[in-house]
């Protein structure tokens, strides 16, 4: 909390030196505030099935297990969620403003199977005040203190579920240096997607803010205790068509008291070159994680080897008569997995539409993804876009692991911003993921199919 207190002092002192403000009175600041919101109705349906072609090899003899043996029924079910989001931001008064975002969700028709399948990310009814912050702007510096959405490569709350993840802390963004954005942040608490991630049961309630957080790469659904997190980042666009980003974050006492820190690193370079009739893109990314072990500790995050790194590259063509094509490849360190960051929004470069990053963050894994997109406005259908996606994440054996797995994904999606009703958008996405798991202790293989369909209807006002 020291950074928060220091930021408050800095803001107060700066406000005394500034005479510029938008509203004439404090009452006007509230009267001139802006209200916005969103209504959502989302339907998710997933099925996990162990295939009847599953082979088990023991003592040189291959057996086939019947379909249904070992099915993971906890990953099969459907759910309909609704949410109302209301946001209010006051006008500025002597540089200050207040902001708040309220998320209220309900899953009225979900059955027991759906509750189990979506306990960690969708099943929950209730309300949470996800944003409640004091903001201050002076010159080209903006500061926020309190609950807020944060979207940086290493600290990033996901919005891919009905309730968006959020953080409590402080952020400062400065753009005084030409073509450069400087960011500093402090996180004290984290708000998950459902109460399951803090209660550890099927609670079905709205989430709350706690000193527990998602660390994508360790798990996309489980939370781990942490002390405080700090981050700094810089974005530079001095070179024409080139954006450079670097970020560092450190999180204290993750998982258990005998872990000191988790340190996270991120850099990328994104070059987009306009050509005659299309754009050519080149992207490079490096991310890494390092866990510090307190002297004498034995039960902590280091025991599962997250001192890893991932290097990724992408070549893309976009805006070619409405078409786009991108090919991405990534490779990870041999013996250690990678923590992508705090929050599910911190994702690998080869994350897929539905199943996301987890398969591509494991140790000794090579992953690939091909995206084909099309914008139907070129055919006169404004607001209609589509994507087809193919991806692989193949893990070779890791010395400290008893299993490895290969993932193959086929995905597609279509979205439509309905022109006759401004603010209404529809989206349908589907992914089929084939998984082959090898268990080295008895040389067995398990083949899985993971299928998920998602439909989203959103209305923004």
N, C-alpha and C positions, 0 to 999 in steps of 0.2 A: 504493500500500500504506500510505500514511500514515494514511488513515482507519481501516484495519483495525487498525494498531498502537494508535492513539488509542482505538478502541473496546475493545480488550483491556484497556488500562490502566483505562479507565472502569469496565469490568465488575468487575475485580479489586478496585478501591477500593470500589465499591458493595457487593460481597459481604462485605467486612470490616465494613461498617456494618449488615449485615442478619443477623438471627439466626433468621429463619424458613426452614424447609426441610421438604420432604415426607418424604424418606427419613431414617432414623436414622443410617445409615452409607452409605459409598460402595458397599459390596457390595449393600446393600438397594436402592440406586438402580438397579443393573443387574438385580437379581432381580425388582424390581417393574416393570420396563420393559414396554412394550406392543409386540406384534408384529402386523403386518397385512400383507396382500398382495393380489395380483390375478393371475389367469391370463387371458390373452387369446388369441383366435384370430380374425384379421381377414383377410377376402378382399376385394381391390380389383381392379377390372377397368375399363380405360378404352380408348377408341378415338378417334382423331383422324383425320378424313377431309376432304379437300378435295372439295367437291361437284362433280358433273358439270354443274351450272348456272353454273359459274364463268365470268364474263365478262371479257374483256380488250379494252379499246378503244384502238386506235392509229390516228392520222391520220384520225380520224372514222369508222373502220370497227370494228364490234364482232365479236369472235371468241369462240367457246366452246372452252375446253380440255377434252379428254376426261377422264373420271373417272380419278383415280389420279395425274394429273400433279402433281408437287410434294407428294405426300402426306408428312406428317410422321410417319414410322413410329416415330420415337423416342418418340412419345407414345401408342403403341398396345401394350397388353400386359396381363397380369394377374399377381397375386402373392398367395400365402397366407403370412401371417406369424403366428408365435406368440411370446408373451413371458411371462416370469414376473417379477413385481415383488414385492420383499420389502422391507418397511419396519420399522425398529426405532427406538423412542424410549425413552430411559431415563426413570425417575422423576427428579424434581428433588432436588438435594442442595445446600443453601445457595444455592438459586436457579438453580443450573447444571443443564443436561441435555445429552445428546448425542443426535443423530439421524442416521440413515443410510437411504438408499433405493438398492437395487440393481436394475438392469434388465438382464435377460438375454433376448436375442431370437434367433430362428432363422427362416430362410426356406428350408426344406428342398427344396421342389419347384419352385422358380422356374426358368423357362427363360431363354434368352438375350434374348428379346424383353421379358420381364418385368423382367429385370435392367436393361435400358436404359431402359425406361419409368419405372421406380420407383427409379432409382439415387440420386436426390437426396433422397428422403423416406421410402422404405419398405425398400429392399433392403439388408439387412445382418444378419449373424449374429455374436454375441459378447455381451460383457457390459460394463457401465459402472456405476461407482459415482456415481450422479447426485446424491445428497445425502450429505454428510458434514460436519456442522456442530456447532459448540459454541453452545448457546443459554443465555441468561440472562434471568431475569424478576425484576424488582423493582417492587413496586407495580403500576402500570398501564403499565409499560414492558417491552417484550420485544425482545431483541437476538439476532441470529444471525450467526455468522461461519463462512464456509466454503462448500461447495457446497450449493445450495438451489434449490427451485422459487420463482420470483417471478411474481406475477400482478398487475400494475398496468397502467393504460392504455398507458403508453409503454415499459415494460420488462416483457415478458410472454412466457414460454415456452409454445409451443403444445403441446397434448396431443392433437391430432387425428390424429396418426400413431402407429404402434405403439410408438415410443420417444419419450418426452416430452422437450422441450428443457429445459435447466437452465442455471444461472449459478453462477459462483464469485465471492464477494465478501462484503459485509456489509449487513445491513438492521437498522433500528431502527424500532419501531412504538410510539407512545405515545397513550394515551387519557385523560390527566389532565384535559384541557379537556372539559367536558360536551358530549356529542353531537358530538365532534370526534375524528377520527383523524389523527395526524401520522405521516408516513412519510419516512424518509431512507434512501438506499441507495447502495452503491458496487459496481461490477461490474468484475472484473479479467479474467475469462475466460468463455467461453460454450461450451456443449455442444450440438451440432446433433443431427439425427435419424439420419444415417448418416455413414460415413467419407467418402463422396463429397464432402461439403461442405467438408472440410478437405484431402483428398487430391486432389480434382479428377478422379478417375477412377471406374471402376465397382467399386472396392475390395471392397464387400460386407462390410465389417467393422462392428463397433459403433463409435459415435462416441467422441470424446475431447474433453477440455477444451482450448481453444486461445484465443489472443488474436485470434480471428476471429469475426465474428458476422453473423447475418442482419439486414438492415435492410429491413423490409417496405415496399414502395413502390419501392425500387431493384430488389430481386429477392426472391422468396419461396424461392429454392433456393440461390443463390450466397452465399458468405460473403466478408466484407471485413475486412482487418486494422483493428484499432483499438488505442488505448492503454488508457485507463481511462474508465469511464463513471460519472457521478454523477447522482442524481435526488432530488428532494424532492416530496412530495405532501401534500395536505390533503383530507379528506372531512368535510363538515359536514352534520348532520341536525337542526339547531336548530329549523327550521321544520317543523311537522307535515306529514308526507307528502312532504316535499321533501328530496332528497339532492343536494348540490353537491360537485363534485370538481374539483380543479385540480392539475396536475402539470407539472413542468419537468425535462428531462433534457439533459445535455450529454455528448457522446462525443468523445474526443480522437483526432486523427490517423487519421481514417477513410479507407480505400481506399489512400491513398498518403501518404508522409511530408510532402508539401507541402500537405496539407489540415490545417488546424488543428483545427477542431471541427465537429461536427454538433449543432445545438441544436434541441430538440424541445419543443413546447408543447401542452397539452391542457386543456380545460375542458368540463364538462358540467353540465346541470341536469336532474334526473329527478323529475317530480312525478306521483305516483299517488294519485288521489282515489277513495276508496271510495264507491260509489253503492248504490242499492237493487237488489241482485242481481248486480252486476258492478263492475268497477273501470275507471276512465278514466285513461289515462296520457298525459303530455306530456313529450317529451324534446328537448333542444337540445344540440348538441355542436359545439365548434370545436377543430380541431387544426391545427398548422402545423409546418414545418421550415425551418431556416435554416442554410446551410453557410457557414463562414468560409474564405476563401481566403488562404493564406499569401502574402506579398509575393513576386512573381515566379513563382508557381506556374502551370503550364499543364495538367498531367495529374492531375486529381483529380475528386472528385464534383461540383464546381461546373460542370464542362463539360457535364453532362447536366441541369442546371437543376432542382434540388430545393428551391428557396426558395419553396415553395408552401403553400397552406392549403386546408382543407376545412371547410365549414359544413354541418351536417346537422340535420334535425328529424324527429320521429316522433310520430304520434298513434296510440294503441292502445286497444282494449277487451279486457279479459280476464275470465275466470271468469264468462262469461255462459252459464249452463247448459252449461258445459264448453267453450264456444267462445272463441276469441280471434282478434282481427283487428288487424294493425298495418300502417301505411303509413309508409314512410320515404323521405325525399328528401335528396339531398346535392348540393352544387355545389363545384367546385374553382376555384382561381385560374387565370387565363387562360393564362399563359405558363410556369408552373412546376408540376412534379409534387410530390406530398406523400410524405414518409417518415413512415409511421405510427408507427414505433418500432423498438426493438431486440427481435428475436424475432418469430416468426410469430404469436404470440398478440396482438400489437399490430395491431388490425384496424380497418378502416373501418366506419361504421355501416350501410353497404349491402352488406357482404360476404355472399356466398351460401353455401349449405350445403356445397358441394363445391369450387367454383372460387375461393371466398374473395374476398380484397380487391383483388388486383392490378388488375383492369379499372377499379375505381372510384377509384384513387389517381393516375391520370394527369392531366396538365395539361389544362385546358379541357374537363373532363368533367362532365356531369350524370348522376347515377345515381339509380335508384329501386328500391324493393323492397316487395312486398306479401306478408305472411305470414298464412296462415289455419291456426289450430291447433285441435285438439279433444282433450279428455281423456275417454277412454272409461269412466272410473270412474263417470261420470254414468249410464252404461248398465249398470253393475254389473261391468265388466271392469276391475278395479283394476290399475294399473301400465301400461296400454296408452295411448300417446299418439301423435298424428300431426301432421304439418305439411305444408302445400302452400305453395310459394313461386314467385313470379314476379319477375324483376328485369331491369333494363336499365342499361347504362352506355354512354352515347353521347358520343364525343369529337369536338368540332369541330377544325378544323385549327389546329395550333400553329405559330407562325412559324419556330421553329428545327427542326421535325420534318419528316421526309420521308414519314411515314405517319401515318394515324389509323385507329381501329377502333371499331366499334359492337358491343356484346355484348348478347345477349338470352338469359336463362336461365329454364328451367322445372325446378323441383326439387320433390322430395317425400321425406318420411321417416316411418318408423314405429318406435317403440321400445316395448319390453315388459320390465318388471321382473317376472320369473317368480315368482309368489307361493308356489308349492309348493317352491321351492328358493331360500331367502333368499340374496341376494348375486349371483344369476345374472340378467344382463340381455342382451337381444338388440336389435340395431338394424340397420335396412336403410334406406339413403338412395340417391337417384339424382338426377343432374342432367344435363340436356341443354342445352348452350350453343351458340348460333348466333353466328358471328363474321363480320363483313364488314369486311375491311381494304382501305383505299384507299392506293395508292402514287402520290404526286403527281408524281414524276419522269417517269412515262410514262402517267399517268392510267389505271392498271389497278386492278381490284378482285378480291379473292380472298375467296370464301365458304367458311367452315369449319363443321363440326359437331364439337363436343367432347362426348363422352358418357362418364360415369363412374358405376359402381355400386360401393357399399361395403357389406359386411356385417360386423358386429362382434358377437362373442360374448364377454362378459366375466363373470368370476366373482370376486367380492371376498370375502375372508375375514379 
